[in-house]
Amino acid sequence: MFKYFENPEKYSYLEKSSTTCCICNEEKSILYSIATDDFECCCNECLLEGKLIEAGTWINDCDPNNYDSNVITYQTPPLPTWQDLNWPIVDGTFCVFIKLASKVDFDNNIEKFRSAALPIEVDLSQIEELWEALPNKKITSLQDGNYDTSFYLFRHNESYYWIWDAS
């Protein structure tokens, strides 16, 4: 459904019950928490149609010079991050957010973890410390991945990359 977010129903902040969309003012069962000063949530339809542009708000930060920056900024569910992060780019194109990562996603292999780090976003001298903070068990939803340090797994073509943040 979303070009740059593979499983928003599992890994995005969703409102739990039927709520009124802050953009179209219709009651919907699936709404993304956008938590800006003027808006709290947005439905699938408004997000997919880019109605956040008309409303004068956005969800994600990214390189504004990329050809698909409006898709990330206005038409992609928010990353479940602690801090504001720029959406990662590899070889000039945005990556697809897959899930919150754990050691299982790297076959419990620190070298696979190291090789998938986005060098622009990750200080490689911290790999051992970050590896220790990476959860051991597989994360299947946002609720499973509620840790003080979070790791975000992205795909670009056939390669996987990660970035992290902490509370």
ROZAVO-319883 format. One record per residue: residue in one letter; chain; residue number from 1; x, z, y of N, C-alpha, C, O in turn. Coordinates in nm, 2 decimals. Each point is the difference from the previous one (the first is absolute). Layout:
{"A","A",NUM,{X,Z,Y},{X,Z,Y},{X,Z,Y},{X,Z,Y}}
...
This chain:
{"M","A",1,{0.08,0.00,-0.12},{-0.08,0.00,0.12},{0.09,0.00,0.13},{-0.03,-0.08,0.09}}
{"F","A",2,{0.13,0.17,-0.09},{0.09,0.00,0.12},{0.13,-0.06,-0.04},{0.06,0.03,-0.10}}
{"K","A",3,{-0.01,-0.11,0.19},{0.12,-0.08,-0.03},{0.12,0.09,-0.02},{0.09,-0.03,-0.08}}
{"Y","A",4,{-0.07,0.14,0.16},{0.12,0.08,-0.01},{-0.02,0.14,-0.05},{0.08,0.09,0.01}}
{"F","A",5,{-0.20,-0.06,-0.08},{-0.02,0.13,-0.05},{-0.07,-0.02,-0.13},{-0.12,-0.04,-0.01}}
{"E","A",6,{0.19,0.07,-0.10},{-0.05,-0.04,-0.14},{-0.12,0.09,-0.04},{-0.10,-0.05,-0.06}}
{"N","A",7,{0.11,0.18,0.07},{-0.11,0.09,-0.05},{-0.05,0.10,0.10},{0.03,0.12,-0.01}}
{"P","A",8,{-0.09,-0.16,0.12},{-0.04,0.09,0.10},{-0.10,0.11,-0.05},{-0.01,0.11,0.05}}
{"E","A",9,{-0.07,-0.15,-0.15},{-0.10,0.10,-0.06},{0.07,0.12,-0.06},{-0.05,0.11,-0.02}}
{"K","A",10,{0.18,-0.13,-0.02},{0.08,0.11,-0.07},{0.10,0.06,0.10},{0.03,0.12,-0.02}}
{"Y","A",11,{0.02,-0.20,0.12},{0.11,0.05,0.07},{-0.02,0.00,0.16},{0.10,0.01,0.07}}
{"S","A",12,{-0.22,-0.01,-0.03},{-0.02,0.00,0.15},{-0.09,0.12,0.02},{-0.07,0.05,-0.08}}
{"Y","A",13,{0.07,0.00,0.21},{-0.08,0.11,0.04},{-0.15,-0.05,0.01},{-0.02,-0.08,0.09}}
{"L","A",14,{-0.07,0.12,-0.18},{-0.13,-0.05,0.01},{-0.10,0.12,0.03},{0.03,0.11,-0.04}}
{"E","A",15,{-0.13,-0.14,0.11},{-0.11,0.10,0.02},{-0.07,0.02,-0.13},{-0.02,-0.10,-0.08}}
{"K","A",16,{-0.01,0.22,0.05},{-0.06,0.04,-0.13},{-0.14,-0.03,-0.02},{-0.05,-0.02,-0.12}}
{"S","A",17,{-0.03,0.01,0.22},{-0.14,-0.03,-0.01},{-0.05,-0.10,0.10},{0.08,-0.05,0.08}}
{"S","A",18,{-0.20,0.01,-0.10},{-0.06,-0.10,0.10},{0.02,0.05,0.14},{-0.05,0.11,0.03}}
{"T","A",19,{0.11,-0.19,0.05},{0.02,0.03,0.14},{-0.02,-0.12,0.09},{0.00,-0.11,-0.05}}
{"T","A",20,{-0.02,0.13,0.17},{-0.02,-0.11,0.10},{0.13,-0.06,0.04},{0.09,0.08,0.04}}
{"C","A",21,{-0.07,-0.21,-0.05},{0.12,-0.07,0.04},{0.00,0.01,0.15},{-0.10,-0.02,0.07}}
{"C","A",22,{0.22,0.06,-0.02},{0.02,0.01,0.15},{0.00,-0.13,0.07},{0.00,0.00,0.12}}
{"I","A",23,{0.01,-0.11,-0.19},{0.01,-0.13,0.06},{-0.14,-0.07,0.00},{-0.05,-0.04,0.11}}
{"C","A",24,{-0.02,0.03,-0.23},{-0.13,-0.07,0.00},{-0.11,0.10,0.01},{-0.12,-0.05,0.01}}
{"N","A",25,{0.14,0.18,-0.02},{-0.10,0.10,0.00},{-0.10,-0.01,-0.11},{-0.11,0.05,0.01}}
{"E","A",26,{0.15,-0.10,-0.12},{-0.08,-0.01,-0.12},{0.04,0.11,-0.10},{0.12,0.02,-0.01}}
{"E","A",27,{-0.21,0.03,-0.07},{0.04,0.10,-0.10},{0.05,-0.08,-0.12},{-0.06,-0.09,-0.05}}
{"K","A",28,{0.18,0.13,0.00},{0.07,-0.06,-0.11},{0.06,0.10,-0.09},{0.02,0.12,0.04}}
{"S","A",29,{0.00,-0.16,-0.17},{0.05,0.10,-0.09},{0.15,-0.01,-0.01},{0.06,0.10,-0.04}}
{"I","A",30,{0.01,-0.21,0.08},{0.14,0.00,0.00},{0.05,-0.02,0.14},{-0.02,-0.10,0.07}}
{"L","A",31,{0.09,0.20,-0.02},{0.05,-0.01,0.14},{0.15,0.05,0.00},{0.03,0.10,-0.08}}
{"Y","A",32,{0.05,-0.16,0.15},{0.14,0.04,0.01},{0.02,0.09,0.12},{-0.05,-0.03,0.11}}
{"S","A",33,{0.12,0.14,-0.13},{0.03,0.09,0.11},{0.10,-0.06,0.09},{0.11,-0.03,-0.05}}
{"I","A",34,{-0.14,0.01,0.18},{0.10,-0.06,0.08},{0.05,0.10,0.11},{0.11,-0.02,0.06}}
{"A","A",35,{-0.18,0.12,-0.04},{0.04,0.11,0.08},{0.08,-0.03,0.13},{0.11,0.04,0.02}}
{"T","A",36,{-0.17,-0.12,0.07},{0.05,-0.02,0.13},{-0.07,0.08,0.10},{-0.10,0.07,-0.05}}
{"D","A",37,{0.13,-0.07,0.17},{-0.07,0.08,0.10},{-0.15,-0.03,0.01},{-0.08,0.09,0.02}}
{"D","A",38,{0.05,-0.22,-0.04},{-0.14,-0.04,0.03},{-0.08,-0.03,-0.13},{-0.12,-0.01,0.00}}
{"F","A",39,{0.19,-0.01,-0.12},{-0.06,-0.04,-0.12},{0.04,0.09,-0.12},{0.12,0.04,0.00}}
{"E","A",40,{-0.21,-0.01,-0.09},{0.03,0.08,-0.11},{0.01,-0.08,-0.13},{0.08,0.03,-0.09}}
{"C","A",41,{-0.17,-0.13,0.08},{0.00,-0.08,-0.13},{-0.05,-0.14,0.02},{-0.07,-0.03,0.10}}
{"C","A",42,{0.10,-0.05,-0.19},{-0.04,-0.14,0.00},{-0.04,-0.05,-0.13},{0.07,0.03,-0.10}}
{"C","A",43,{-0.17,-0.11,0.09},{-0.04,-0.05,-0.13},{0.08,-0.13,-0.05},{0.07,-0.05,0.08}}
{"N","A",44,{-0.08,0.02,-0.21},{0.07,-0.12,-0.05},{-0.03,-0.12,0.08},{0.09,-0.08,0.04}}
{"E","A",45,{-0.22,0.05,-0.01},{-0.03,-0.12,0.06},{0.06,-0.01,0.14},{0.06,-0.11,0.04}}
{"C","A",46,{-0.07,0.21,0.04},{0.06,0.00,0.13},{0.15,-0.02,0.00},{0.06,-0.07,0.08}}
{"L","A",47,{0.00,0.14,-0.18},{0.15,-0.01,-0.01},{0.04,-0.14,-0.04},{0.09,-0.06,0.06}}
{"L","A",48,{-0.16,0.00,-0.16},{0.03,-0.13,-0.05},{-0.02,-0.11,0.11},{0.07,-0.10,0.01}}
{"E","A",49,{-0.17,0.12,0.07},{-0.04,-0.09,0.10},{0.09,0.01,0.13},{-0.02,-0.07,0.09}}
{"G","A",50,{0.10,0.17,-0.09},{0.09,0.03,0.12},{-0.07,0.05,0.12},{0.04,-0.02,0.11}}
{"K","A",51,{-0.15,0.09,-0.13},{-0.08,0.05,0.11},{0.07,0.11,0.08},{-0.04,0.04,0.11}}
{"L","A",52,{0.15,0.02,-0.16},{0.08,0.10,0.07},{0.06,-0.06,0.13},{0.02,0.07,0.10}}
{"I","A",53,{0.01,-0.20,-0.10},{0.05,-0.07,0.12},{-0.10,0.01,0.11},{0.03,0.05,0.11}}
{"E","A",54,{-0.16,-0.08,-0.14},{-0.10,0.00,0.10},{-0.02,0.15,0.05},{-0.04,0.02,0.12}}
{"A","A",55,{0.05,0.07,-0.21},{-0.02,0.14,0.03},{0.12,0.06,0.08},{-0.01,0.11,0.05}}
{"G","A",56,{0.12,-0.18,-0.04},{0.11,0.05,0.07},{0.08,0.11,-0.07},{0.06,0.08,0.07}}
{"T","A",57,{-0.06,-0.08,-0.20},{0.08,0.10,-0.08},{0.07,-0.07,-0.11},{-0.03,-0.12,-0.03}}
{"W","A",58,{0.12,0.19,-0.04},{0.07,-0.06,-0.11},{0.03,0.11,-0.10},{-0.03,0.12,0.02}}
{"I","A",59,{0.08,-0.16,-0.14},{0.02,0.09,-0.11},{0.15,0.02,-0.03},{0.05,0.11,0.00}}
{"N","A",60,{0.02,-0.22,-0.02},{0.14,0.00,-0.04},{0.10,-0.05,0.11},{-0.04,-0.08,0.08}}
{"D","A",61,{0.16,0.13,-0.09},{0.10,-0.05,0.09},{0.09,-0.10,-0.08},{0.02,0.02,-0.12}}
{"C","A",62,{0.03,-0.12,0.19},{0.08,-0.10,-0.06},{0.07,-0.08,0.11},{-0.02,0.02,0.12}}
{"D","A",63,{0.11,-0.10,-0.17},{0.08,-0.09,0.09},{-0.11,-0.10,0.07},{-0.05,-0.08,-0.08}}
{"P","A",64,{0.03,0.09,0.21},{-0.10,-0.09,0.06},{0.04,-0.15,0.01},{-0.08,-0.08,0.03}}
{"N","A",65,{0.20,0.05,-0.06},{0.05,-0.14,0.00},{-0.02,-0.07,-0.13},{0.03,-0.12,0.00}}
{"N","A",66,{-0.08,0.18,-0.10},{-0.02,-0.07,-0.13},{-0.13,-0.07,0.01},{-0.10,0.04,0.06}}
{"Y","A",67,{0.09,-0.16,-0.13},{-0.12,-0.08,0.01},{-0.12,0.07,-0.06},{-0.11,-0.03,0.04}}
{"D","A",68,{0.12,0.13,-0.13},{-0.11,0.07,-0.06},{-0.02,0.14,0.06},{-0.07,0.08,-0.06}}
{"S","A",69,{0.13,-0.05,0.17},{-0.01,0.13,0.06},{-0.15,0.05,0.03},{-0.03,0.11,-0.02}}
{"N","A",70,{-0.05,-0.20,0.06},{-0.14,0.04,0.02},{-0.07,0.04,-0.13},{-0.09,0.08,0.00}}
{"V","A",71,{0.12,-0.14,-0.11},{-0.05,0.03,-0.13},{0.03,0.15,-0.03},{-0.08,0.08,-0.05}}
{"I","A",72,{0.21,-0.05,0.06},{0.05,0.14,-0.02},{-0.07,0.10,0.09},{-0.05,0.10,-0.04}}
{"T","A",73,{0.06,-0.13,0.17},{-0.05,0.09,0.11},{-0.15,0.02,0.00},{-0.04,0.11,0.02}}
{"Y","A",74,{-0.04,-0.21,-0.05},{-0.14,0.01,0.02},{-0.08,-0.03,-0.12},{-0.12,0.03,0.00}}
{"Q","A",75,{0.18,-0.08,-0.11},{-0.08,-0.03,-0.12},{0.05,0.05,-0.13},{-0.03,-0.05,-0.11}}
{"T","A",76,{0.11,0.16,0.12},{0.06,0.06,-0.12},{-0.03,0.15,0.00},{0.02,0.06,0.10}}
{"P","A",77,{-0.07,-0.01,-0.21},{-0.02,0.15,0.00},{0.13,0.07,0.03},{0.11,-0.05,-0.02}}
{"P","A",78,{-0.12,0.17,0.07},{0.11,0.08,0.04},{0.09,0.05,-0.12},{-0.06,0.04,-0.10}}
{"L","A",79,{0.19,-0.04,0.12},{0.08,0.06,-0.10},{-0.02,0.15,0.00},{-0.03,0.06,0.11}}
{"P","A",80,{0.04,0.00,-0.22},{-0.03,0.15,-0.01},{0.13,0.08,0.04},{0.05,0.08,-0.08}}
{"T","A",81,{-0.01,-0.10,0.20},{0.13,0.06,0.04},{-0.02,0.12,0.08},{-0.10,0.03,0.06}}
{"W","A",82,{0.21,0.05,-0.06},{0.01,0.12,0.09},{0.03,-0.04,0.14},{-0.05,0.06,0.10}}
{"Q","A",83,{0.14,-0.15,-0.09},{0.05,-0.04,0.13},{-0.04,-0.15,0.03},{-0.05,-0.06,-0.09}}
{"D","A",84,{0.06,0.02,0.21},{-0.03,-0.14,0.03},{0.12,-0.08,-0.04},{0.11,0.02,0.04}}
{"L","A",85,{-0.13,-0.12,-0.13},{0.10,-0.08,-0.05},{-0.03,-0.15,0.03},{-0.11,-0.04,-0.01}}
{"N","A",86,{0.21,-0.04,0.03},{-0.01,-0.14,0.01},{-0.02,-0.06,-0.14},{0.07,0.04,-0.09}}
{"W","A",87,{-0.16,-0.13,0.08},{-0.02,-0.07,-0.13},{0.12,-0.07,-0.03},{0.05,-0.08,0.08}}
{"P","A",88,{0.01,0.09,-0.20},{0.12,-0.06,-0.03},{0.00,-0.15,-0.02},{-0.10,-0.06,-0.04}}
{"I","A",89,{0.21,0.00,0.08},{0.02,-0.15,0.00},{0.12,-0.03,-0.08},{0.10,0.07,0.01}}
{"V","A",90,{-0.11,-0.17,-0.10},{0.12,-0.05,-0.07},{0.00,-0.15,0.02},{-0.10,-0.07,-0.02}}
{"D","A",91,{0.22,0.02,0.05},{0.02,-0.15,0.02},{-0.11,-0.05,0.10},{-0.05,-0.12,-0.03}}
{"G","A",92,{0.02,0.19,0.13},{-0.09,-0.05,0.10},{-0.15,0.01,-0.03},{-0.08,-0.04,0.08}}
{"T","A",93,{0.04,0.09,-0.20},{-0.14,0.02,-0.03},{-0.03,0.14,-0.04},{0.08,0.07,-0.05}}
{"F","A",94,{-0.21,-0.03,0.07},{-0.04,0.13,-0.03},{-0.01,0.02,-0.15},{-0.03,-0.09,-0.08}}
{"C","A",95,{0.06,0.22,0.04},{-0.02,0.03,-0.14},{-0.14,0.05,-0.03},{-0.07,0.03,0.09}}
{"V","A",96,{0.03,-0.03,-0.21},{-0.13,0.05,-0.05},{0.01,0.14,-0.05},{0.09,0.03,-0.08}}
{"F","A",97,{-0.17,0.06,0.14},{0.00,0.14,-0.05},{-0.06,0.01,-0.13},{-0.12,-0.05,-0.02}}
{"I","A",98,{0.19,0.11,-0.08},{-0.05,0.01,-0.14},{-0.06,0.13,-0.02},{-0.12,0.02,-0.05}}
{"K","A",99,{0.20,0.09,0.07},{-0.04,0.13,-0.04},{0.09,0.11,0.05},{0.11,-0.04,0.06}}
{"L","A",100,{-0.14,0.16,-0.08},{0.09,0.11,0.02},{0.09,0.00,-0.12},{-0.05,0.00,-0.11}}
{"A","A",101,{0.18,0.02,0.13},{0.10,-0.02,-0.11},{0.04,0.14,-0.06},{-0.01,0.10,0.06}}
{"S","A",102,{0.05,-0.11,-0.19},{0.06,0.11,-0.07},{0.12,-0.05,-0.08},{0.03,-0.12,0.00}}
{"K","A",103,{0.04,0.21,-0.06},{0.12,-0.05,-0.09},{-0.05,-0.09,-0.11},{0.08,-0.09,-0.04}}
{"V","A",104,{-0.20,0.10,0.00},{-0.05,-0.09,-0.10},{0.00,-0.15,0.04},{0.03,-0.09,-0.08}}
{"D","A",105,{-0.05,0.07,0.21},{0.00,-0.14,0.06},{0.14,-0.06,0.00},{0.01,-0.12,0.01}}
{"F","A",106,{0.09,0.20,-0.03},{0.14,-0.05,-0.01},{0.06,0.03,-0.13},{0.12,0.00,-0.02}}
{"D","A",107,{-0.21,0.01,-0.09},{0.04,0.02,-0.13},{0.09,0.13,-0.02},{0.09,0.00,-0.08}}
{"N","A",108,{-0.11,0.10,0.17},{0.08,0.12,0.00},{0.15,-0.03,0.02},{0.08,0.07,-0.06}}
{"N","A",109,{-0.05,-0.18,0.13},{0.14,-0.04,0.02},{0.04,0.00,0.15},{-0.06,-0.08,0.07}}
{"I","A",110,{0.15,0.16,-0.04},{0.04,0.02,0.14},{0.06,-0.13,0.06},{-0.01,-0.03,0.12}}
{"E","A",111,{0.07,-0.05,-0.21},{0.06,-0.13,0.05},{-0.11,-0.10,0.04},{0.02,-0.07,0.09}}
{"K","A",112,{-0.13,0.07,-0.17},{-0.11,-0.09,0.04},{-0.06,0.05,0.13},{-0.04,-0.08,0.09}}
{"F","A",113,{0.03,0.21,-0.07},{-0.05,0.06,0.12},{0.09,-0.04,0.12},{-0.05,-0.04,0.10}}
{"R","A",114,{0.18,0.05,-0.12},{0.10,-0.03,0.10},{-0.01,-0.15,0.04},{0.00,-0.03,0.12}}
{"S","A",115,{-0.01,-0.06,-0.22},{0.00,-0.14,0.03},{-0.13,-0.05,0.07},{-0.01,-0.10,0.06}}
{"A","A",116,{-0.10,0.18,-0.07},{-0.13,-0.03,0.06},{-0.02,0.06,0.14},{-0.10,-0.03,0.06}}
{"A","A",117,{0.20,0.11,-0.02},{-0.01,0.06,0.14},{0.01,-0.11,0.10},{0.09,-0.09,-0.01}}
{"L","A",118,{-0.17,0.09,0.11},{0.01,-0.09,0.12},{0.11,0.05,0.08},{-0.02,0.11,0.07}}
{"P","A",119,{0.14,-0.17,-0.06},{0.11,0.05,0.07},{-0.02,0.03,0.15},{0.06,0.09,0.06}}
{"I","A",120,{-0.15,-0.17,0.00},{-0.04,0.02,0.14},{-0.07,0.14,0.02},{0.02,0.06,0.10}}
{"E","A",121,{-0.09,-0.02,-0.20},{-0.09,0.12,0.01},{0.06,0.12,-0.07},{-0.04,0.11,0.03}}
{"V","A",122,{0.14,-0.13,-0.12},{0.05,0.11,-0.08},{0.15,0.02,0.02},{0.07,-0.09,-0.02}}
{"D","A",123,{-0.03,0.21,0.05},{0.14,0.04,0.00},{0.05,0.02,-0.14},{-0.04,0.09,-0.07}}
{"L","A",124,{0.12,-0.19,0.02},{0.04,0.00,-0.14},{0.08,0.12,-0.04},{0.02,0.03,-0.12}}
{"S","A",125,{0.04,0.04,0.22},{0.08,0.12,-0.03},{-0.10,0.12,-0.05},{0.05,0.10,-0.05}}
{"Q","A",126,{-0.18,-0.12,0.07},{-0.09,0.10,-0.04},{-0.07,-0.02,-0.13},{-0.09,0.07,-0.04}}
{"I","A",127,{0.13,-0.18,-0.03},{-0.07,-0.04,-0.13},{-0.01,0.11,-0.10},{-0.11,0.02,-0.05}}
{"E","A",128,{0.21,0.06,0.03},{-0.01,0.11,-0.10},{-0.10,0.10,0.04},{-0.08,0.05,-0.08}}
{"E","A",129,{0.08,-0.01,0.21},{-0.09,0.10,0.05},{-0.15,-0.06,-0.01},{-0.09,0.07,-0.04}}
{"L","A",130,{0.08,-0.19,0.08},{-0.14,-0.07,-0.01},{-0.04,-0.01,-0.14},{-0.12,0.02,-0.03}}
{"W","A",131,{0.21,-0.05,-0.06},{-0.04,-0.01,-0.15},{-0.05,0.13,-0.05},{-0.10,0.00,-0.07}}
{"E","A",132,{0.16,0.11,0.12},{-0.05,0.13,-0.05},{-0.14,0.03,0.06},{-0.08,0.07,-0.06}}
{"A","A",133,{0.05,-0.12,0.18},{-0.13,0.02,0.06},{-0.11,-0.09,-0.06},{-0.12,0.03,0.02}}
{"L","A",134,{0.16,-0.14,-0.08},{-0.09,-0.10,-0.06},{-0.08,0.07,-0.12},{0.06,0.06,-0.08}}
{"P","A",135,{-0.19,-0.07,0.08},{-0.08,0.07,-0.10},{0.04,-0.06,-0.14},{0.03,-0.12,-0.02}}
{"N","A",136,{-0.04,0.21,-0.08},{0.03,-0.04,-0.14},{-0.11,-0.08,-0.07},{0.02,-0.09,-0.07}}
{"K","A",137,{-0.15,0.14,0.10},{-0.11,-0.06,-0.07},{-0.06,-0.12,0.07},{0.02,-0.01,0.12}}
{"K","A",138,{-0.08,-0.08,-0.19},{-0.06,-0.12,0.05},{-0.11,0.04,0.10},{-0.08,0.09,-0.02}}
{"I","A",139,{0.08,-0.16,0.13},{-0.11,0.02,0.11},{-0.10,-0.11,-0.01},{0.03,-0.11,0.01}}
{"T","A",140,{-0.15,0.15,-0.04},{-0.11,-0.10,-0.02},{-0.10,-0.01,0.11},{-0.09,-0.08,0.00}}
{"S","A",141,{0.11,0.17,0.10},{-0.09,0.00,0.12},{0.06,0.09,0.11},{0.10,0.06,-0.02}}
{"L","A",142,{-0.16,-0.07,0.14},{0.05,0.07,0.11},{-0.01,0.15,-0.03},{0.09,0.08,0.04}}
{"Q","A",143,{-0.19,-0.03,-0.11},{-0.01,0.14,-0.04},{0.11,0.05,-0.09},{0.04,0.11,0.02}}
{"D","A",144,{0.01,-0.20,-0.11},{0.11,0.04,-0.08},{0.13,0.01,0.08},{0.09,0.07,-0.04}}
{"G","A",145,{-0.08,-0.15,0.14},{0.12,-0.01,0.08},{0.01,0.08,0.12},{0.07,-0.04,0.10}}
{"N","A",146,{-0.13,0.15,-0.09},{0.00,0.09,0.12},{0.12,0.09,-0.01},{-0.02,0.12,-0.04}}
{"Y","A",147,{0.13,-0.17,0.08},{0.13,0.08,0.00},{0.05,0.01,0.15},{-0.04,-0.08,0.08}}
{"D","A",148,{0.13,0.17,-0.06},{0.06,0.02,0.13},{0.08,-0.13,0.04},{0.02,-0.03,0.12}}
{"T","A",149,{0.04,-0.03,-0.22},{0.08,-0.12,0.02},{-0.07,-0.11,-0.08},{-0.03,0.01,-0.12}}
{"S","A",150,{0.00,-0.12,0.19},{-0.07,-0.11,-0.07},{0.08,-0.13,0.00},{0.08,-0.03,0.10}}
{"F","A",151,{-0.09,-0.05,-0.21},{0.07,-0.12,-0.01},{-0.10,-0.11,-0.02},{-0.09,0.01,-0.08}}
{"Y","A",152,{0.11,-0.12,0.16},{-0.10,-0.11,0.00},{0.07,-0.12,-0.06},{0.10,-0.05,0.04}}
{"L","A",153,{-0.17,0.00,-0.15},{0.05,-0.11,-0.07},{-0.06,-0.13,0.05},{-0.12,-0.01,0.00}}
{"F","A",154,{0.20,-0.09,0.03},{-0.04,-0.13,0.05},{0.06,-0.11,-0.09},{0.09,0.02,-0.07}}
{"R","A",155,{-0.16,-0.13,0.08},{0.04,-0.12,-0.08},{0.03,-0.12,0.10},{-0.08,-0.01,0.10}}
{"H","A",156,{0.18,-0.06,-0.12},{0.03,-0.12,0.08},{0.04,-0.11,-0.10},{0.10,0.01,-0.06}}
{"N","A",157,{-0.19,-0.11,0.04},{0.02,-0.10,-0.11},{0.00,0.08,-0.13},{-0.09,0.07,-0.03}}
{"E","A",158,{0.20,-0.08,-0.04},{0.01,0.07,-0.13},{0.08,0.13,0.00},{0.03,0.06,-0.10}}
{"S","A",159,{0.02,-0.02,0.22},{0.09,0.11,0.02},{-0.08,0.12,0.06},{-0.10,-0.02,0.07}}
{"Y","A",160,{0.14,0.14,-0.11},{-0.06,0.12,0.05},{0.09,0.08,0.09},{0.13,0.00,-0.02}}
{"Y","A",161,{-0.19,0.06,0.12},{0.08,0.08,0.10},{-0.08,0.13,0.03},{-0.12,0.01,-0.03}}
{"W","A",162,{0.19,0.08,0.08},{-0.06,0.13,0.04},{0.05,0.05,0.14},{0.11,-0.03,0.04}}
{"I","A",163,{-0.20,0.10,0.02},{0.04,0.08,0.12},{-0.06,0.14,-0.02},{-0.08,0.02,-0.09}}
{"W","A",164,{0.11,0.07,0.17},{-0.04,0.14,-0.02},{-0.03,0.07,0.14},{0.05,-0.05,0.10}}
{"D","A",165,{-0.12,0.16,-0.11},{-0.01,0.09,0.12},{-0.04,0.14,-0.05},{-0.02,0.02,-0.12}}
{"A","A",166,{0.02,0.07,0.21},{-0.02,0.14,-0.04},{-0.09,0.07,0.11},{0.00,-0.04,0.11}}
{"S","A",167,{-0.07,0.14,-0.16},{-0.09,0.07,0.09},{0.08,0.09,0.10},{-0.05,0.07,0.08}}
